[in-house]
Amino acid sequence: MKRLMQLGAVILAFSLALPAFAMSLDEAKQKLESAKQQGAVGETPAGYLDVVKAGGEAREVAQAINSARRDEYTRIAEKHNIPVTQVETVAGKKAIEKTPPGQFVLIDGQWVKK
């Protein structure tokens, strides 16, 4: 029983510390442009970033930015009483349109360099 409680305490401590390992939004914003220029992340029609080629901190950057986007899309959807998916679709279209040449966007399931 004592062993089980110790194991539970270790698991609890680890799960509480896990968010500390996540990249902050400010850090992700600072690294986003570089990640896009290197072709590591790209814009999707769903309004979120995705990893084009794994490596470096691409996944962490995408996750931090996507979390903030998800929160903002939810806020907008609730404010206008529309589905979040509608906000995501509009945001995705705008993000793809604004993506500069040389960066990646997801078109029909394929990464395309603009």
N, C-alpha and C positions, 0 to 999 in steps of 0.2 A: 504494500500500500504506500509506504514511504517512497519507494522508487517511482511509483506511478505519479505521485504528487511532484516529485522532483522533475520528472519528465514533462509534466504539465506546465510547471513553472518555466522551464527552458523554452518550451514551445511558445508560451505566452510572451516571454521576453523577446524572442526572435520576431514574432508577429508584430509586436509594438515597435520594434526597431526598424522593420522593413521599410516603412514610408520614409525614413531618414535617408535611405539609399536612393530614393527616387530623385530624378533631376528636377530642380525647381523650374518654375515657369520662366523666370527671368533668365536663368542660365540657358534654357531651351530657346528662348527668343534670340539670345545672343548668338547661338550656334545655328539657327535655322537657315539663314541666307547662305552660309558656307555649305551646309549640308545639301541644300538645293543646287548650288553651283557645282558641287562635286558629283551630283547625280545620285546621291545617297537616298534622298527622299523626294517624293513628288506629290502633286495634287491629284485627288480623285473626284469623280462626279458626285460622290456622296458627301462632299464638303470636308473631308478629312485628309490628312497626310497619310502616306503609306511608304514603306521602305521599298526602294527600287533595287538597291544593292546593299546587302548586309555589310556591316563593318563599322568600326568606330562607335559613335554614339547615336547612329541613325535611329535605332528603335526607341531609345530613351527620349530623343528630341521629338519624334513623332507622337509618342505617348503623352508627353507633357503638353504639347500644343493641342493635340486632339482632346484632351481632358478639358482644357480651357474653352475650346471651341464648342464642345458638347454642352457645357454649362451655359454658354452664351446663346446657342441655338435653342436650348430649352427655355431660357428666359424670354427670348423673342417670341417663341411659339406660344407661351403662356400669355404674354402681353397681348398678342393679336388673336388668341383663341384659334390657333391653327395647329395642324399636326407638326411635330418636330421634323418628320421626314420632308415636309414641304420646305421648311427653312433650310435643311441640309442640302436639298437639291438645288435651290436657288444659290446658296453659298458656294456649292461645288462648281456650278456653271460660271459664276463670277470669278472664282479663284483660277479656274482653267483659262478663262479669257485673259486674266491679268498676268498669267505666268509669262515671264519674258523668254525670248528665244534662248535656246541652249539648255533649258531646264525641262524636266520630265512631267508629263501628265498621263493619266490613265484614260485611254480611249478604247471603248469596246473590249475591255479586259486586257489590253496590251499597253505597255509603257511606250510612249512616243516622245521623242525629243522635239520640242517646238523649235 
